[in-house]
């Protein structure tokens, strides 16, 4: 994971990773609010904007629940395996 993340940003990334593993899809902003005890969806959005800017997450604004932690993306592992051949 990116070294320049704050403690709270790391907590958001860890929550996203755990949620994706448990449910098979990314969390919504409200899921992150509830999971990390953040009162405002705007607070979560600010964290997500900062994480995306730092390259720690990817998301597609056109697709619901598309938040992915870059280091935790299973497609990255599969692509690495494909390039090995």
Steps between C-alpha positions, in 0.01 A plus 500: 500500500608860450728618783361856512153401620370635827385261771135572414563445128659164580192413706277584201713281270495214750123529534454495122721191469320315781156595365587381147630168634193445716232608251660455157442863400616842611340700779279801446582835658232428762654159575832671569323759720343228711806275507742772608260707710528805273191716539500677163503341153690811393781405741528159333492660154790727598702199616420313177598803288833525683564125469423506130729800449781313681443194282397276789152423363320487169132568440271546207249779562263337249486170690358455849723331760804509274755606763812281483819524704783495244727258693205267564371474143477129406522593131851636558611152615335335201660746259841432655444127444404563136817702439710218645425283196 
